[in-house]
């Protein structure tokens, strides 16, 4: 039986007091990078630890990277240990944005060799709407010893991999950004608008129902098979603005039974660092 990667508020309420779980609150706002932590302090699922996208789930940017490089493995291991995680424990992630930020931590656990994470369907809003309790402040956690992490490089694509894969037509590059950003009609974040030639657009919000819960696996499976053009030999590679919300499409693909699709880590914000790289409006 496949391991469950999506849990309902009812299921989480049953397991949240289990010492074998560590719950992470991943709320984040690109426009106000402390807003997520402030919201966490005001109210969060009891026992949850806060994971900051910039500080805990990314490394600092440099002159060639996208906006959210992958975290250093030693620093990420230290963060997990401070949060109370050790091998053998399960991870539960949530946010207030349809899983679009929480999916980053879900994916990082896979990338660093510990496929032990699941996501709360509908996030903290679903939990609150179901009438379950919340707590404020920052709970104490029993720190663990940091472990050595080993990255699975096969899950991550570089800009060179993208260039070569598109040239050889061995990949399908799926851009998770909104249609307006993909088309170059609107760009609220990055200095250049448009998309990578050869990419196809599938906004991550299409994975969600009106209440921000995930669509049924059967519907998602149909979507991703269509995106793969019916060719099972092509690698599905996901991108977005900075390699964060693309993880939501990776998560949805796994829900659909399509495992280990890839992430273009640097995504659009890295691609446009070099003005010689082609851009379509």
Buried (B, 14 or more C-beta within 10 A) or exposed (E): EEEEBBBBBEBBBEBBEEEEBBBBBBBBBBEEEEEBBEBBEEBBBEBBBBBBBBBBBBBEBEEEBBBBBBBBBEEBBBBBBBBBBBEEBBBBBBBBBBBBBBBBBBBBBBBBBBBBBBBBBBBBBBBBEEEBEEEEEEEEBEEBEBBEBEBEEEBBBEBEBBBEBBEEEBBBBBBBBBBEBBBBEEBEBBEBBBBBEBBEBBBBBBBBEEEBBBBEBEBBBEBBBEBBEEEEEBBBBBBBBBBBBBBBBBBBBBBBEBEBBBBBBBBBBBBBBEEEBEBEE
